[in-house]
Amino acid sequence: MAYFQARTDLALEAREYVEDSNQELRGVEVEEYEDEEGKMHVTKVKITTQNGAKILGKPKGTYVTLEVPGLCECGENSDVGEDHEEVAWEISKQLTQLLPKDKEPYQVLVVGLGNRDVTADALGPAVAEHLSVSRHMVQEYGALGLPKESHAITSCIVPGVMAKTGMETAEIVKGIVKETNPDVVVVVDALAARSSKRLNRTIQISNTGIHPGSGVGNHRNAIDEETLGVPVVAVGVPTVVDAASIVMDALEKMHKELQETVFLQARDSVVLSQLHNMYVTAKDIDSTIKRISFTLAEALNFTFVGGGKKEHKEKM
């Protein structure tokens, strides 16, 4: 029976899996560092060759992962997470490096992916609710309709899910891109993680686009530069973990106390494969989505509209 392998949307976890299985990893560059206060760990994974893309199971491109233990924890204000503004500015800093630099203001379309009625999948729509948009104002008043510090003309869409629209999300977004001609598309979506320790504590930013639903085995058409004709930057937070992954983690912790044959039998059991249709999220996911979505929206607003503390601006 084939060895159990959990699904993950995080390039960081895909890289860890390859390293743990002692496979040769070529065509992949990795850079890691922590912020000055040690509250965020940043990992940049750059897949530079087709060989690297094949091994990791991810398209060529740059994947920036921010691991923030306090991301979903309450600060003094219960509506936002701990270190909310610092996290938002770090996201903005990383996001800015993947956006167009040849013109300003540039036009950006933000796409909030997900299902509003499923809390763990409602991250994209929740972010869209807090986003500052300006395209309609620019169309009405010209340059005077754009806020003074803005770097971009922004618009936003929440396309819903195929079960409600009868259309592929990629089809909807492609039609809007054709009509509005943005310079870049930014998609925001909930992801799936391999490890429960990264649940609601990790942000991934990439310039490779996204496959809606891929993390939970519900493969939909890709939303990327190839399908849309414009650069696509994806921002996501893992909100669910495969139930089989949780069982596997528990087994690995017990590995030293189990006989090798018992461990291998449990690892490759039919039970684990059946658990692939089950996904687990945190019990406080409602309040967590509320806090994280606000932080992500602030990061996007900092990036496109500006504002915030002067000292943070100087770091950009």
C-alpha positions in Angstrom: 0.0 0.0 0.0 1.3 3.5 -0.9 2.8 5.6 1.9 0.4 8.1 3.4 0.9 11.7 2.2 -1.2 14.5 3.6 -2.4 17.4 1.4 -1.0 20.8 2.0 -1.2 24.2 0.2 2.0 25.4 1.9 5.2 25.2 -0.1 7.1 25.3 3.2 5.5 22.1 4.3 6.0 20.5 0.9 9.7 21.3 1.2 9.8 19.9 4.7 8.2 16.6 3.6 10.8 16.2 0.8 13.6 16.8 3.2 12.2 14.4 5.8 11.9 11.7 3.1 15.6 12.2 2.2 14.8 13.0 -1.4 17.3 15.1 -3.4 16.0 18.7 -3.7 17.4 20.6 -6.6 16.1 23.8 -8.3 14.8 25.2 -5.0 16.3 28.1 -3.1 15.4 28.7 0.6 15.9 31.8 2.7 14.9 32.1 6.4 15.0 34.9 9.0 13.1 36.3 11.9 11.9 39.9 12.5 13.8 42.1 15.0 11.4 41.2 17.8 11.3 37.5 17.1 7.5 37.5 16.7 7.5 36.3 13.1 9.5 33.7 11.2 9.8 34.3 7.5 10.7 31.6 5.0 11.1 32.3 1.3 11.0 29.3 -1.0 11.9 30.0 -4.6 11.3 27.2 -7.1 13.6 28.0 -10.0 13.4 24.8 -12.2 10.8 22.4 -13.5 12.6 19.7 -11.6 12.1 21.6 -8.3 8.4 22.2 -9.3 7.9 18.5 -9.9 9.5 17.4 -6.6 7.5 19.9 -4.5 4.3 19.6 -6.5 4.1 23.4 -6.8 4.4 25.7 -9.8 7.7 27.6 -10.4 7.8 30.9 -8.5 8.3 32.5 -5.1 6.5 31.4 -1.9 6.8 33.6 1.2 5.6 32.1 4.4 5.1 34.1 7.6 4.8 32.0 10.8 3.2 34.2 13.4 2.3 32.3 16.7 0.2 35.3 17.9 -1.8 35.7 14.6 -5.1 34.4 16.0 -4.6 35.4 19.6 -6.5 38.3 21.1 -4.7 41.5 21.8 -6.0 44.3 24.0 -8.7 44.9 21.5 -10.6 41.6 21.0 -11.5 42.5 17.4 -7.9 42.2 16.2 -5.1 39.7 16.8 -2.0 40.2 18.9 0.6 42.4 17.1 -2.0 43.2 14.5 -0.4 46.2 12.9 3.1 44.8 12.9 1.9 41.6 11.2 -0.1 43.7 8.6 2.9 45.7 7.7 5.1 42.7 7.3 2.5 41.1 5.0 2.4 44.4 3.1 6.2 44.5 2.8 6.4 41.0 1.4 3.4 41.5 -0.9 4.9 44.7 -2.3 7.9 42.8 -3.5 5.7 40.7 -5.8 3.6 43.5 -7.3 4.2 45.5 -10.4 6.9 48.2 -10.1 6.8 49.7 -13.6 3.9 52.0 -13.1 2.0 53.9 -10.4 -0.8 54.0 -9.8 -1.5 50.5 -11.1 -4.9 48.8 -11.3 -5.4 45.8 -9.0 -8.4 43.5 -8.8 -8.7 41.7 -5.4 -10.6 38.4 -5.5 -12.0 37.0 -2.3 -12.3 33.3 -2.8 -14.4 31.0 -0.6 -17.9 30.2 0.7 -19.4 32.7 3.0 -21.6 30.0 4.5 -18.7 27.8 5.6 -16.8 29.7 8.3 -13.4 28.0 7.7 -13.7 28.8 4.0 -15.0 32.4 4.5 -11.6 34.1 4.7 -11.7 35.6 1.2 -15.2 37.1 1.5 -14.4 38.4 5.0 -11.3 40.2 3.8 -13.2 41.8 0.9 -15.6 43.4 3.5 -12.8 45.4 5.0 -11.1 46.4 1.7 -10.8 50.0 0.6 -11.8 50.2 -3.1 -11.3 53.2 -5.4 -11.9 52.3 -9.1 -15.5 53.7 -9.1 -14.3 56.9 -7.6 -11.5 57.3 -10.2 -14.0 56.6 -13.0 -16.3 59.3 -11.6 -13.8 62.0 -10.6 -10.6 61.0 -12.4 -7.3 61.5 -10.5 -9.1 63.5 -7.8 -11.0 60.3 -6.8 -7.8 58.6 -5.8 -6.7 59.0 -2.1 -3.5 61.1 -1.9 -1.2 58.4 -0.8 -2.6 55.6 -3.0 -0.3 53.4 -5.0 -3.1 51.6 -6.8 -6.6 51.8 -8.2 -8.4 49.0 -6.5 -11.5 47.0 -7.2 -12.8 43.8 -5.6 -15.0 40.8 -6.3 -16.3 37.9 -4.3 -17.2 35.3 -7.0 -18.8 32.7 -4.6 -18.5 29.0 -5.2 -19.5 26.8 -8.1 -22.3 25.1 -6.1 -24.1 28.4 -5.9 -23.1 30.1 -9.2 -23.0 27.1 -11.6 -19.8 28.6 -13.0 -16.1 27.9 -12.4 -14.6 30.7 -10.3 -11.8 31.0 -12.9 -14.5 31.7 -15.6 -16.0 34.5 -13.5 -12.6 36.1 -12.7 -11.5 35.8 -16.3 -14.5 37.6 -17.6 -14.0 40.5 -15.1 -10.3 40.7 -15.9 -11.2 41.0 -19.6 -13.7 43.8 -18.9 -11.7 45.8 -16.4 -8.1 45.2 -17.6 -6.3 45.2 -14.2 -2.5 45.2 -14.1 -2.4 42.5 -11.4 -4.9 40.2 -9.6 -4.6 39.5 -5.9 -6.5 36.4 -4.7 -7.2 35.7 -1.1 -8.2 32.2 0.0 -8.3 29.8 2.9 -5.7 27.0 2.7 -5.1 23.6 4.1 -2.1 22.8 6.2 -0.2 19.6 6.9 0.6 20.4 10.5 -2.0 21.6 13.0 0.6 23.9 14.6 0.4 26.1 11.5 -3.4 26.3 11.6 -4.5 30.0 11.7 -0.9 31.0 12.5 0.7 31.1 9.0 0.3 33.4 6.0 1.6 32.3 2.6 2.1 34.9 -0.2 3.1 33.6 -3.7 3.3 34.9 -7.3 2.1 31.6 -8.8 -1.7 32.1 -8.6 -4.0 29.5 -7.0 -6.1 26.4 -7.6 -9.4 27.0 -5.6 -10.3 24.0 -3.4 -7.1 22.1 -4.1 -6.2 21.9 -0.4 -9.3 19.8 0.4 -9.2 17.7 -2.8 -11.8 19.8 -4.6 -9.7 20.7 -7.7 -11.0 23.6 -9.7 -9.5 25.5 -12.7 -6.4 27.5 -11.9 -6.4 31.2 -11.4 -3.0 32.2 -12.6 -1.1 34.3 -15.1 -1.5 31.7 -17.8 -5.3 31.6 -17.6 -5.9 35.3 -16.9 -3.2 37.0 -19.0 -2.0 39.2 -16.0 0.2 38.5 -13.0 -1.6 36.8 -10.1 -0.5 37.1 -6.5 -2.1 34.7 -3.9 -2.5 35.4 -0.2 -3.7 32.6 2.0 -4.0 31.4 5.6 -4.4 27.6 6.4 -7.7 27.3 8.3 -8.2 23.5 8.0 -6.0 20.4 8.5 -6.6 16.9 7.1 -7.9 14.7 9.9 -5.5 12.0 8.7 -2.6 14.4 9.3 -3.6 14.7 13.0 -3.7 11.0 13.4 -0.4 10.6 11.6 1.2 13.3 13.9 0.0 11.4 16.9 1.4 8.1 15.6 4.8 9.7 14.9 5.0 11.0 18.5 4.3 7.4 19.6 6.7 5.9 17.2 9.5 5.5 19.7 7.2 3.5 22.0 5.7 1.4 19.2 7.4 -1.5 17.4 8.4 -0.6 13.9 6.0 -3.0 12.2 3.1 -1.8 14.3 3.9 1.8 13.3 4.2 1.0 9.6 0.9 -0.9 9.6 -0.9 2.0 11.3 0.7 4.5 9.0 -0.4 2.7 5.8 -3.8 1.5 7.1 -7.0 1.9 5.2 -8.4 4.0 8.1 -6.0 6.9 7.2 -7.0 6.9 3.6 -10.7 7.1 4.6 -9.9 10.1 6.8 -8.9 12.1 3.7 -12.5 13.2 3.3 -12.5 14.8 6.8 -11.0 18.2 7.6 -10.6 19.7 11.0 -10.6 23.4 12.1 -10.3 25.3 15.3 -13.3 25.5 17.7 -13.1 29.3 17.8 -12.9 29.6 14.0 -15.6 32.3 13.9 -13.7 34.8 15.9 -10.4 33.7 14.3 -11.6 34.4 10.8 -12.9 37.8 11.9 -9.5 38.8 13.4 -7.3 37.4 10.6 -9.4 38.8 7.8 -9.2 42.2 9.3 -5.4 41.9 9.5 -5.1 40.7 5.9 -7.4 43.5 4.8 -5.3 46.1 6.6 -2.2 44.7 4.9 -3.8 45.1 1.5 -5.0 48.6 2.4 -1.5 49.5 3.5 -0.1 48.2 0.3 -2.5 49.9 -2.1 -3.8 52.9 -0.2 -1.0 53.7 2.2 -1.4 55.1 5.7 -0.2 53.7 9.0 2.8 54.5 11.2 5.6 56.5 9.7 8.3 54.2 11.0 6.6 51.2 9.3 6.5 53.1 6.0 10.3 53.7 6.2 10.8 50.0 6.4 8.9 49.3 3.1 
